[in-house]
Amino acid sequence: MGTILLLIIYLAFISLGLPDSLLGAAWPAMRLDLGAPLGMAGVLSMTVTVGTIVSSLVSGAVVRRFGTGRVTFASCMMTAGALLGFSYAPSILWLAICAIPLGLGGGAVDSALNHYVAERYKAHHMSWLHCFWGVGATAGPMIMAAFLSGNASWRDGYLAVAGIQFALVLLLAVSLPLWSRAADIKVPGLEQEQPAADSSADKLGKVKGVGYSLASFLFYCGVESTVGLWGGSYLVNVKDLSAPEAAKWVSIYYAGITIGRFVTGFVTLKLSNKLLIRYGQITAFAGALLLLLPLPAGFSLTGLLVTGLGLAPIFPCMLHETPVRFGKANAGRIMGYQMAVAYTGSTLMPPLLGLLAGLSTIGIFPLYIVISAAAMLLFSERLNVFLDRGKPTISNNTKEEAIP
């Protein structure tokens, strides 16, 4: 039963990644068809993100009330309906309305399933889970490109992805009894060895050490999204690469993250989450330094790849450590806060660099990444010091009998 549910969760994360990159791939055709200004894509993206942040913040309470299976089912129904709405949208206003349930559904699925996997499965599954998100995020533009390159339109591309989402909704509906039975399965050893939950923590600030964790998530997602958005511009304007060549290396950066997470799944069998987070952050910082140093363009290209490989283990390992760090009773609520802050980082930090670059030049890109990566490492290590002062915690490397 645990294996079947895990496969369903993997499929859910592929579907979670599918719509994330659709808008960017379809927008050149969409804006011409709808007569929209170029910058409206940013408004739609921001609307989705705000919805995601809101649903992430309340996901802990919603999951406790209705259960992970029902929340995932309802959220995927929302995203499927929103994508169907996109395919028939007669105007930009209709797209903006559909963007709201798309964000609300995506954030709820993300937080609920991350919490479920962190609580019940071993660390390698969390890394592979986010690797499958990368598969979906890569497949989305490919599906859209296949429709745009033929005689079909962007509406058909959205309709196809909506069909995939509705197929997942049907699968989730059939699997709802499995989620109910799996709720009684415990992970032996976790309850006894993790930090005691602070049941009196009605406010976020009362959960000890969580502020350091939130800061780490903020800067992690800030680094990941900023490199993806502005790396190509830096290579073109500062390193004199052609636009196609720069785009290829940004793709390699994302491939480094996806492949790195696949490999991390095996490495977690030997190393703890704590060590993988630390080594990943140091590697990402080293990659950022390669971008900063006044070296030939080849070193900058290597820096992008090294940064991507370094970022690969950080996010899934930090998520998986949440129940261990803050207690099982607090984990669901804190997972939602972490996801909300992560989305905030990916929403605000890239535009901040754009603002600063407008006041100076895009040449500040590597310095911005170095400072952000250093802040991520600093807050993460401060959290480790804080936790080390308390009770000993288990790692994913101990012999607990979690679902394999």
Beta strands, then each sheet from edge to edge (+ up, - down):
end
